[in-house]
Amino acid sequence: MGPKEWTTGDLTWVDAGDERAYEKTLRLLDEGDFDLVLDSIGQKFNLDGLMLQGMGVIAISKWTGNNMHFDIGDTGNKFFNIIFPLHIPSSGEGSLHVGDRKDYSYHAPVSFRMHRGVLVGGETRHGTGLVDYRNEQDFRIGIAIYLADLTDDNIEWISGDATSLFPGVEDIPWFESQKGRIWSKDGKHSLRNDQGRKPYFVRDDPKVNCVKAKKKGKCLSDLKGLRQKCLKTCEVYMEDDVYYHELFGLDISEERNSSNNNTNNTSSEASKDEL
């Protein structure tokens, strides 16, 4: 994860690799009453809606480098990263360095505290503070939660983030299907009342023999190449029928058949009337 200069330590990131895992992170947030946090952020920044752009667990025992960065630029108050510590070694050390995006000469540490999160915006420069827990034979664990209020102006920026393997880079249709899903200003959407994404219609690249590639193990060995072209066969995303049935107990295939039958009946009746 990250450029070469991020290798001066053992910062390790684990996040969802496919849509099934992504959906499980949403359920975990719901079980933790994360709606309270979403509502606070939504009201504080006067947002229209929020979706989960990603969530990852971060583990570290030593860091001696400088990874100051900002997550996604030019998004205004529409993209957020909340970092929560889950475990801090007994030494109590641990900080996130935060600075101004325009002034690269200055940044200051914000100490991590249990049961407290640090909220940074998409344009906030931040990075890992120097730390070494190895004498204690311990390590720090945290979780980073990325949230976005998607608009026509920022959806390309946000969908273009390549930090993780899921969702696919620049997969605008999938991001469109998630708009305002887990929080909305009108109160209709929340984690507790989640009804899933909108239909997505996952497809493979027709130029690639995805079935053959899967048999060769390419879905697991070529994660940033072929896997991103075989989204259906490699099960990066769930097909809509499976998605709604497995996660929400809905059988949309029956609804489609019923809709098709109604359309056919209407057409037949119209033909008879014409005769």
Disulfide bonds with the S-S distance in Angstrom:
Cys210-Cys230 2.08
Cys219-Cys234 1.96
